[in-house]
Amino acid sequence: MRPTSPRRLALNTGALIVFVLSVFPVYWMILTAFKPAAEIHTGSPALLPTSLTLDNFANALRADGFWSFWRNSLAVTAGSVLLALLVATGAAFAVARLRWKGRRGFVLMVFIAQVAPWEALLIPMYIIARDADMLDSLTTLTLVYFMITLPFTVVTLRSFLAAIPVELEEAAQVDGCTRAAAFRRVTFPLLAPGLLATSLFGFITAWNEFAFANMLIIKNQDDRTLPVWLSSFSNVFGTDWGATMAASTLFALPVLVLFLVLQRRVSAGMTGGAVKG
């Protein structure tokens, strides 16, 4: 057995430290969600559970507005992801398959929009929504999330589409398909891993987003999303940390389940889309 080099040992140690620091908050959240109230407020909390309870989850599910805000988050997230996929598929096809004046400039602007910090647009977006009388609207929030996820979706689908041989579409056209039919019947099914990868990214981005939701939904509190609701989750006696952590666990569960279900296809989409740029 070959001895481990100091460099590899240092890298493995650093990776282990990063892993622990990344996973520990999630572990503590889930652990607190199952802890009784007496153990949560103790002066020396235990790293391992001594007793478990589901009361915190029951309190979270019974809290005012939980299911309503859950539906708001799901509606906004699903709407923005579907809209981004629809628009990005057409844009990616135009960039990867067609040759037109200004194509390079368009691609460059999409790349710039992808790396730009969207937090810098908080104030401009608020002013635009206020002047257009679009505050306190889930439709406005959906459009904002669509705008945030669209550049990444276009870039990823373009790269993945460029890796699919154009000869497949040409062969279908020789057999009598129109260009649109060839794309729909031949190329689009091969885009499935890329579509799943981009939809997962869009889902995570929109599902977890807090800043725009907190700023654009002001008066109509019934249109809040789960991240905003969780930030103010409390009762007359103060913050119920057990119920808060239980609600946070339930909030993170859809993303975790979706990622585990789509993990293999997402990995194939990300690596496949990086083959050709």
C-alpha positions in Angstrom: 0.0 0.0 0.0 1.5 3.3 -1.1 1.9 5.8 1.7 -0.2 9.0 1.5 1.8 12.1 0.5 1.7 15.1 2.7 0.0 17.1 -0.1 -2.8 14.6 -0.5 -3.2 14.4 3.3 -3.5 18.2 3.5 -6.1 18.2 0.7 -8.1 15.4 2.2 -8.1 17.2 5.6 -9.1 20.5 4.1 -11.9 18.7 2.1 -13.1 17.0 5.3 -13.2 20.3 7.2 -15.2 22.0 4.4 -17.6 19.1 4.4 -18.1 19.2 8.1 -18.6 23.0 8.1 -21.1 22.7 5.3 -23.1 19.8 6.6 -23.2 20.7 10.3 -25.8 23.5 10.0 -28.1 21.2 8.2 -27.5 18.4 10.8 -28.2 20.9 13.6 -31.4 22.1 11.9 -32.8 18.6 11.5 -31.6 17.6 15.0 -33.3 20.6 16.6 -36.5 19.9 14.7 -36.8 16.5 16.4 -35.7 17.8 19.9 -38.2 18.4 22.7 -38.4 22.1 23.9 -36.6 21.3 27.1 -33.5 20.0 25.3 -33.5 22.9 22.8 -33.3 25.6 25.5 -30.8 23.8 27.7 -27.5 25.5 28.4 -25.4 22.6 27.0 -27.1 21.2 24.0 -26.1 17.6 23.0 -24.6 16.8 19.6 -26.5 13.5 19.6 -30.2 13.1 20.2 -31.3 11.7 23.6 -35.0 11.8 22.9 -37.0 12.6 19.8 -40.4 14.1 19.2 -42.7 15.1 16.3 -44.4 17.9 18.1 -42.3 20.5 16.4 -43.4 19.3 13.0 -47.1 19.3 14.2 -46.7 22.8 15.4 -45.1 23.9 12.1 -47.8 22.3 10.0 -50.6 23.9 12.2 -49.0 27.3 12.1 -51.1 30.1 10.4 -50.3 30.3 6.7 -47.8 27.5 6.3 -49.7 25.7 3.6 -50.8 28.9 1.9 -47.2 30.2 1.7 -46.0 26.8 0.6 -48.4 27.0 -2.3 -47.2 30.5 -3.1 -43.6 29.3 -3.2 -44.5 26.3 -5.4 -46.5 28.4 -7.8 -43.9 31.1 -8.2 -41.1 28.6 -8.5 -42.8 26.3 -11.0 -44.0 29.3 -13.1 -40.6 30.9 -13.3 -38.8 27.6 -14.1 -41.3 26.6 -16.9 -41.2 30.1 -18.4 -37.4 30.1 -18.3 -37.2 26.7 -20.0 -39.6 27.7 -22.7 -37.8 30.9 -23.6 -34.3 29.5 -23.1 -34.9 26.5 -25.4 -35.8 28.8 -28.2 -32.9 31.2 -27.5 -30.5 28.3 -27.2 -31.6 26.9 -30.5 -31.2 30.3 -32.2 -27.7 30.7 -30.8 -26.5 27.1 -31.4 -28.1 26.3 -34.7 -28.7 29.6 -36.5 -26.2 32.1 -37.9 -27.4 35.7 -37.6 -26.0 39.2 -37.2 -25.3 40.1 -33.6 -25.2 36.5 -32.4 -21.8 36.8 -30.7 -22.9 40.0 -29.0 -26.1 38.4 -27.8 -24.1 35.5 -26.3 -21.7 37.9 -24.6 -24.6 39.8 -23.0 -26.1 36.6 -21.7 -22.8 35.6 -20.2 -22.5 39.0 -18.5 -26.1 38.8 -17.2 -25.2 35.3 -15.8 -22.2 36.5 -13.7 -23.8 39.8 -12.7 -24.9 40.0 -9.0 -28.6 40.2 -9.0 -28.6 41.8 -5.6 -27.5 45.0 -7.3 -30.9 45.1 -9.0 -32.9 45.1 -5.8 -33.5 48.9 -5.7 -34.0 49.3 -9.4 -36.5 46.4 -9.5 -38.4 47.9 -6.6 -38.6 51.3 -8.2 -39.8 49.7 -11.5 -42.4 47.6 -9.8 -43.6 50.5 -7.7 -43.9 52.9 -10.6 -45.7 50.2 -12.7 -48.0 49.4 -9.8 -46.8 45.8 -9.7 -45.9 45.5 -6.0 -47.5 42.8 -3.9 -48.0 40.5 -6.8 -46.9 36.9 -7.3 -46.9 37.5 -11.0 -44.2 40.1 -10.5 -42.2 37.8 -8.3 -42.5 35.0 -10.9 -41.2 37.4 -13.6 -38.3 38.4 -11.4 -37.3 34.8 -10.8 -37.6 34.1 -14.5 -35.2 36.9 -15.2 -32.8 35.6 -12.6 -32.7 32.0 -13.9 -32.9 32.7 -17.6 -29.2 33.5 -18.4 -27.9 30.3 -16.8 -30.6 28.3 -18.5 -29.7 29.8 -21.9 -26.0 29.2 -21.5 -26.4 25.6 -20.3 -28.9 24.6 -22.9 -26.8 26.3 -25.6 -23.8 24.3 -24.6 -25.7 21.1 -24.4 -27.5 21.7 -27.7 -24.1 22.4 -29.4 -22.9 19.0 -28.3 -25.8 17.3 -30.2 -24.7 16.6 -33.8 -26.7 18.8 -36.2 -26.6 15.9 -38.7 -29.3 14.2 -36.7 -31.7 17.0 -37.5 -30.5 17.1 -41.1 -31.2 13.4 -41.5 -34.7 13.9 -40.2 -35.3 16.8 -42.6 -34.2 14.5 -45.5 -36.8 12.0 -44.4 -39.5 14.7 -44.7 -39.6 16.5 -41.4 -39.7 20.3 -41.2 -36.9 22.0 -39.2 -39.3 22.5 -36.3 -40.5 18.9 -36.4 -36.9 17.6 -36.6 -36.0 19.6 -33.5 -39.1 18.5 -31.7 -38.8 14.8 -32.5 -35.0 14.3 -32.6 -33.1 16.9 -30.7 -35.6 17.9 -28.0 -35.6 14.3 -26.4 -31.8 14.4 -26.3 -32.0 17.7 -24.4 -33.7 16.0 -21.5 -30.7 15.8 -19.2 -29.8 19.5 -19.9 -33.4 20.5 -19.3 -33.4 18.6 -15.9 -30.1 20.2 -14.9 -31.3 23.8 -15.6 -34.7 23.2 -14.2 -33.2 22.0 -10.9 -31.0 25.0 -10.7 -33.9 27.3 -11.4 -36.0 25.5 -8.8 -33.4 25.8 -6.1 -32.8 29.5 -6.9 -36.4 30.5 -6.9 -37.4 28.3 -4.0 -34.8 29.6 -1.7 -34.8 33.3 -2.8 -35.5 35.8 0.0 -34.4 39.3 -0.9 -36.8 40.0 -3.8 -39.7 38.2 -2.1 -39.2 40.3 1.0 -38.9 43.5 -0.9 -41.7 43.2 -3.6 -44.4 41.7 -1.3 -45.0 44.4 1.3 -48.7 45.1 2.0 -50.4 41.9 0.9 -48.9 39.5 3.4 -51.0 36.6 2.1 -48.8 36.5 -1.0 -45.6 36.0 1.0 -43.4 33.0 0.2 -42.0 30.4 2.6 -38.5 32.0 3.1 -40.1 35.3 4.1 -42.6 33.6 6.3 -39.9 31.6 8.0 -37.9 34.7 8.9 -40.8 35.9 11.0 -42.0 32.6 12.4 -42.7 33.2 16.1 -45.5 33.2 18.6 -46.6 35.4 21.5 -43.9 33.9 23.7 -41.1 34.5 21.3 -39.4 32.4 18.7 -40.4 28.7 18.8 -37.0 27.3 17.6 -38.2 23.7 17.5 -41.2 24.6 15.2 -38.9 27.0 13.2 -36.4 24.3 12.5 -39.1 21.8 11.7 -40.6 24.3 9.2 -37.1 24.9 7.8 -36.6 21.1 7.4 -40.0 20.8 5.6 -39.0 23.8 3.4 -35.7 22.1 2.4 -37.2 18.7 1.9 -38.6 19.3 -1.7 -35.3 20.5 -3.0 -33.5 17.5 -1.4 -36.0 15.0 -2.8 -35.9 16.5 -6.2 -32.1 16.5 -6.3 -31.9 12.9 -5.2 -34.4 11.8 -7.8 -32.8 13.7 -10.6 -29.1 13.4 -9.5 -27.9 11.1 -12.2 -29.7 12.9 -15.0 -28.5 16.2 -13.7 -24.9 15.1 -13.6 -25.2 13.8 -17.2 -26.8 17.1 -18.3 -24.0 19.2 -16.7 -21.2 17.2 -18.1 -22.8 16.7 -21.4 -23.5 20.4 -21.8 -19.8 21.1 -21.1 -18.5 19.0 -23.9 -18.9 21.7 -26.5 -19.3 25.4 -26.0 
